[in-house]
């Protein structure tokens, strides 16, 4: 149960992270430096999702 | 109960089996759907087999999904987009990494990865290195040629991700690498087993004892099966006074397995990131019971640029009948890769795996690390010649050592070998993948066509 709670909290935070990064991507779409750095951030967020969010759905 | 800080991700690495299988099914469906929707090659493959992604509902449905192999990956390369072919599941503009296979078994396969895929490579390697004890206090040396082969590229990025200080040993020669490792007091490095042994020989030649004069505590191997062959692993550990850990990966697949610090006698399969199926070589049935050899069919769940789904790797593996005291629930491939379906060959009617010869040669401490095997035809009869070197100082015991070697070969491999002894240092040395097994019968057959 403790682990489930931990996963839920992390999952919510990671979803927020993705939302913010996607917003930055939209807002900064015409600035190459913003677009490219955000793309890298999104790839890192995907790694968080593979490590945490994917598991949440099977509990 | 093992401490949580031994895992890169305790959530996934200790997931109960039933949850792990549920996760695998979910991820398998997701990658098949991705490939179907984005890769013309996979879409056609599945449509021709009458398969829609929605048809996969249970674990049993997975075997309905057509397999892929290296030949298919080579064939698609003749089609656009250049140079990868229509297996690509992203626009070419999304590809940030090019690598290729070594071409040991034919035309090289070109591998495309997006930045997300590259993050994923480093993530898979982070599981490996963390399980082998790498931490942010380590200074890691990478004696690798940083080139078109993936080899230790991902190890470099993963070590950075873990927080290690990484020293790239790129274009330096072996002596310069050893001196740099000494100067910087590096405490870990990554190399093929052949090169790990070769570096120790070179160090001693320049008056450096790797055990006493260097600071190495752990070594991660790749590229050859040596670190899972007990006699070779011992040689490496003795030569360096360090722990030697194995991992297995491939350019087209990713880094799918790793040995942990418990060294259980096999490799944990990273089952949160890969699906490994073992198929009976004769019947094609899936083998779930331990101890039975079969060929590996593997899926990388999260590689999106050039997906790898039910790939027939030709590697022969078997499930272990033991668990590991590290507490990981990922299953163990007993003894690592125990052979390759395209390496195992019949000599004088006996099935021979080159790793068996390595195991015998490396068990005799008077023999050097280097050897070569040549199989040829003398008339209608197979001839197998083993070329070896004695370590310096053992020349007067030549006959005794030779007889012991021949006995071991007969007992453990059931074959009579011709053996020739060469001066120490005269057989070929290798830096990356050693090519010690030469089957001249194949050459004669191929030339005949």
Interface residues (C-beta under 8 A of the other chain):
Chain A: X3 X6 X7 X39 X40 X42 X43 X44 X46 X47 X50 X51 X52 X54 X55 X57 X58 X59
Chain B: X9 X11 X12 X15 X19 X22 X23 X26 X27 X114 X115 X116 X118 X119 X120 X123 X272 X273 X302
